[in-house]
Amino acid sequence: MTRPPAITKFLALGAVFAIFLAVAVPGRKASGREDKRPAAEKPDQDLQSSDPRESPDPQKSFWERFTDLFRTPAPQQPIAYTHKKHLAVGMECANCHQFAETGPQAGIPHADFCMVCHQAIATESPEIQKMTALWKQGKDIPWVRVYGFEKEAHVRFDHAPHIRAKVECQTCHGDMTQETVARVLVKHTMGSCIECHKQEEASIDCMTCHF
């Protein structure tokens, strides 16, 4: 059954108004209710999920908040690690992803590595306390993978040759200086990889990436 034009127009206006509220009124939850908990009970703002649809940044413009609605949300990680804060104090990608220059996998830091600093820094943070508890139990942080290829793709990606070729981290991972919890910022497809290889005059032979 076809809807009357008036109803279709009403529904369209309602959808536009809902999007307007989501991006024009920062600090409101998706439910429309403000978080009225005391400040001490609220989670660390810098360590919250980087899903922009849940916690819009009031410093961003209307257009930036609007486009955030269509970005891929971050996976739920056991510790809400913030890339933005660590990079802002001078850390580099290779400080935590230590094997990117020498092997196929970049590597993810163990709790032992993180606790070198966090035995003394930000010890009152709920997220650091969660990590400390895992560390004291001799457990590692069960990070959730963000990037990767399906087994069916038969792709053998190797970080090391890309680093040697001077490919910048942000080419494949986006600008992490503006991100908190990691999420997919760059979609890796066969088409995008082949196009990049052509631009950089790298091999596009099937056996270069597939086995």
Stockholm file with secondary structure:
# STOCKHOLM 1.0

chainA/1-211         MTRPPAITKFLALGAVFAIFLAVAVPGRKASGREDKRPAAEKPDQDLQSSDPRESPDPQKSFWERFTDLFRTPAPQQPIAYTHKKHLAVGMECANCHQFAETGPQAGIPHADFCMVCHQAIATESPEIQKMTALWKQGKDIPWVRVYGFEKEAHVRFDHAPHIRAKVECQTCHGDMTQETVARVLVKHTMGSCIECHKQEEASIDCMTCHF
#=GR chainA/1-211 SS CCCCHHHHHHHHHHHHHHHHHHHHSTTCCTTSCCCCSCGGGSCCGGGSCCCTTTSCCTTSCHHHHHHHTTSCCCCCCSSCCCHHHHHHTTCCHHHHSTTTTTSSCCCCCCHHHHHHHHTTSSTTSHHHHHHHHHHHTTCCCCCCCCSCCCGGGCBCCCHHHHHHTTCCHHHHHCCGGGCSSCCCCSCCCHHHHHHHHHHTTCCCCHHHHBC
#=GC SS_cons         CCCCHHHHHHHHHHHHHHHHHHHHSTTCCTTSCCCCSCGGGSCCGGGSCCCTTTSCCTTSCHHHHHHHTTSCCCCCCSSCCCHHHHHHTTCCHHHHSTTTTTSSCCCCCCHHHHHHHHTTSSTTSHHHHHHHHHHHTTCCCCCCCCSCCCGGGCBCCCHHHHHHTTCCHHHHHCCGGGCSSCCCCSCCCHHHHHHHHHHTTCCCCHHHHBC
//
